[in-house]
Amino acid sequence: MGFISNKIDHIRQNPYVIRDYFEYFLLYCFLGWIYESIWCDVIYHKRGFLNRGFLFGPWLPIYGIGFFIILGLFHLLKIKKPVAVFIAGAIVATLAELVASYILENTMGSYLWDYTGYFMNFDGRIALVPSLMFGLLIFVAICLIQPAIIKLQQKFKTSKFHNACFILLAALFLIDLVSRIWLGSNFSA
C-alpha cells in the first residue's frame, strides 16, 4: 500500500507528472519511428522510405513501451554508468527481440524481421549489429536525451505553448491509435 500512496503523493506534488511521462512515451515512439523508417530502410537497407509503423503517424509505440521497461529495469538494478547502460541495454534489447520473435511466430505465424544475412545471427532472430545498435540507442536515450528532456520540461513546465503542443500531439496519437480498430494496420514492410 505504501508504494501506491507514494505514487499518489508524487502526482499531487507534481501535477505535470502524467504529461511529462506521456511526452517521454511520444518522444521515444517518434525516435523509434525515425530509426526504423529512415535509418533501417533508407540508409542501411537502401530500400527507400517506408513507414515502418502500424500507425499513420510518425510513431512506433513499441519504442515508447521499451523505453519505460528499460528505464524501470535500470532504476531497479541501479545501472547508471554509461558503459553499463550500453552493455545492459544491448543485452536486454537482444533478449527482448529474441523472446518477441518466438511470441510473434507462435501467435502470427512469423516474426517481422530477418537477420539471416547478418554477422553472428541466431536463426535470423537476433544478430550482433542490431544488438550493438540497440545498445547505442539505449545509451543515447538514457544518458543524453532523457536528461535534456527533463531540463526542458522543467524550464517550460507551465508554458501554455508547451501544453498546447502536448495536447495536439497526444490527441493526434490517440486518434491514430484508435482509428487502427476500423482502418487496419499501416504496416507495409
C-alpha positions as CSV (number, residue, x, y, z in Angstrom):
1,M,0.0,0.0,0.0
2,G,2.9,2.3,0.7
3,F,4.1,2.2,-3.0
4,I,0.7,3.3,-4.3
5,S,0.3,6.1,-1.7
6,N,3.9,7.3,-2.6
7,K,3.0,7.5,-6.3
8,I,-0.3,9.4,-5.5
9,D,1.7,11.8,-3.3
10,H,4.2,12.3,-6.2
11,I,1.4,13.1,-8.6
12,R,-0.2,15.6,-6.1
13,Q,3.2,17.3,-5.7
14,N,3.8,17.5,-9.4
15,P,0.6,17.8,-11.4
16,Y,2.6,17.7,-14.6
17,V,4.0,14.2,-14.0
18,I,1.4,12.4,-16.2
19,R,2.0,14.9,-19.0
20,D,5.8,14.5,-18.6
21,Y,5.7,10.7,-18.8
22,F,3.3,10.8,-21.8
23,E,5.7,13.2,-23.5
24,Y,8.6,10.7,-22.9
25,F,6.4,8.0,-24.4
26,L,5.6,10.1,-27.5
27,L,9.2,11.2,-28.0
28,Y,10.6,7.7,-27.9
29,C,7.8,6.4,-30.2
30,F,8.9,9.1,-32.6
31,L,12.6,8.4,-32.3
32,G,11.9,4.7,-32.8
33,W,10.0,5.6,-36.0
34,I,12.9,7.6,-37.2
35,Y,15.3,4.8,-36.5
36,E,13.1,2.2,-38.2
37,S,11.8,4.2,-41.2
38,I,14.9,6.3,-42.0
39,W,17.9,4.6,-40.6
40,C,16.9,1.0,-41.3
41,D,15.1,1.4,-44.6
42,V,16.7,4.4,-46.3
43,I,20.3,4.4,-45.1
44,Y,21.0,0.8,-44.1
45,H,18.9,-1.3,-46.5
46,K,18.6,1.3,-49.2
47,R,15.0,0.4,-49.9
48,G,13.7,3.9,-49.8
49,F,11.3,5.4,-47.3
50,L,8.8,3.1,-45.7
51,N,6.6,3.9,-42.8
52,R,7.6,1.1,-40.6
53,G,4.8,1.6,-38.1
54,F,1.3,0.2,-37.9
55,L,0.0,3.7,-37.4
56,F,-0.2,6.5,-39.9
57,G,1.7,9.0,-37.8
58,P,5.4,9.1,-37.1
59,W,5.5,6.9,-34.0
60,L,6.2,3.3,-33.1
61,P,4.6,2.5,-29.7
62,I,7.0,-0.4,-29.0
63,Y,9.8,2.0,-28.6
64,G,7.9,4.1,-26.1
65,I,7.0,1.0,-24.2
66,G,10.5,-0.3,-24.4
67,F,11.9,2.9,-23.1
68,F,9.8,2.6,-19.9
69,I,10.8,-1.0,-19.4
70,I,14.5,-0.1,-19.8
71,L,14.1,2.9,-17.6
72,G,12.4,0.9,-14.9
73,L,14.8,-2.0,-15.1
74,F,17.9,0.3,-15.0
75,H,16.4,2.1,-12.0
76,L,15.7,-1.2,-10.2
77,L,19.2,-2.5,-10.9
78,K,20.8,0.9,-10.3
79,I,22.5,0.9,-13.7
80,K,23.9,4.5,-14.2
81,K,27.4,4.3,-15.6
82,P,27.4,4.9,-19.4
83,V,29.3,1.7,-20.3
84,A,27.0,-0.3,-18.1
85,V,24.0,1.4,-19.8
86,F,25.3,0.5,-23.2
87,I,26.1,-3.2,-22.3
88,A,23.0,-3.8,-20.3
89,G,20.9,-2.0,-23.0
90,A,22.3,-4.2,-25.7
91,I,21.7,-7.4,-23.7
92,V,18.2,-6.5,-22.6
93,A,17.1,-5.4,-26.1
94,T,18.6,-8.5,-27.7
95,L,16.8,-10.8,-25.2
96,A,13.5,-8.9,-25.8
97,E,13.9,-9.2,-29.5
98,L,14.6,-12.9,-29.3
99,V,11.6,-13.5,-27.0
100,A,9.4,-11.3,-29.2
101,S,10.4,-13.3,-32.3
102,Y,9.1,-16.5,-30.7
103,I,5.9,-14.9,-29.4
104,L,5.2,-13.4,-32.9
105,E,6.0,-16.7,-34.6
106,N,3.7,-18.6,-32.3
107,T,0.8,-16.1,-32.5
108,M,1.1,-14.7,-36.0
109,G,3.0,-17.4,-37.9
110,S,6.1,-15.4,-38.4
111,Y,8.2,-12.5,-37.0
112,L,8.6,-9.1,-38.6
113,W,12.4,-9.1,-39.1
114,D,15.0,-11.4,-40.5
115,Y,18.7,-11.1,-39.7
116,T,19.7,-14.2,-41.6
117,G,22.4,-12.5,-43.7
118,Y,23.9,-10.6,-40.7
119,F,27.2,-11.4,-39.0
120,M,26.7,-13.5,-35.8
121,N,23.0,-14.1,-36.2
122,F,21.0,-16.7,-34.4
123,D,18.3,-18.2,-36.6
124,G,17.7,-14.8,-38.2
125,R,16.1,-13.7,-34.9
126,I,18.9,-11.7,-33.4
127,A,22.3,-10.6,-34.6
128,L,25.4,-8.7,-33.4
129,V,24.9,-5.4,-35.4
130,P,21.3,-4.8,-34.3
131,S,22.2,-5.7,-30.7
132,L,25.0,-3.1,-30.7
133,M,22.8,-0.6,-32.4
134,F,20.1,-1.1,-29.7
135,G,22.8,-0.7,-27.0
136,L,23.9,2.6,-28.6
137,L,20.3,3.8,-28.9
138,I,19.6,3.0,-25.3
139,F,22.8,4.7,-24.2
140,V,21.9,7.9,-26.2
141,A,18.3,7.8,-24.8
142,I,19.2,7.3,-21.1
143,C,22.5,9.2,-20.9
144,L,21.9,12.1,-23.3
145,I,18.3,12.6,-24.5
146,Q,16.4,11.9,-21.2
147,P,18.4,14.4,-19.1
148,A,18.0,17.1,-21.8
149,I,14.2,16.4,-22.0
150,I,13.8,16.7,-18.2
151,K,15.6,20.0,-18.2
152,L,13.3,21.3,-21.0
153,Q,10.2,20.1,-19.2
154,Q,11.3,21.8,-16.0
155,K,12.1,25.1,-17.9
156,F,8.7,25.1,-19.8
157,K,6.6,23.3,-17.2
158,T,3.8,25.9,-17.1
159,S,4.1,27.2,-20.7
160,K,0.8,27.5,-22.5
161,F,2.5,26.8,-25.8
162,H,4.1,23.7,-24.3
163,N,0.8,22.5,-23.0
164,A,-1.0,23.2,-26.3
165,C,1.7,21.3,-28.3
166,F,1.4,18.4,-26.0
167,I,-2.4,18.3,-26.2
168,L,-2.2,18.4,-30.0
169,L,0.4,15.7,-30.3
170,A,-1.3,13.5,-27.7
171,A,-4.7,13.9,-29.5
172,L,-3.2,13.0,-32.9
173,F,-1.5,9.9,-31.4
174,L,-4.7,8.7,-29.7
175,I,-6.8,9.3,-32.8
176,D,-4.3,7.4,-34.9
177,L,-4.2,4.6,-32.4
178,V,-8.0,4.3,-32.0
179,S,-8.6,4.6,-35.8
180,R,-6.5,1.4,-36.3
181,I,-9.5,-0.5,-35.0
182,W,-11.5,0.5,-38.1
183,L,-8.9,1.1,-40.7
184,G,-6.5,-1.8,-40.0
185,S,-2.7,-1.7,-39.8
186,N,-0.5,0.7,-41.8
187,F,2.4,-1.8,-41.7
188,S,3.7,-2.1,-45.2
189,A,7.1,-3.9,-45.0
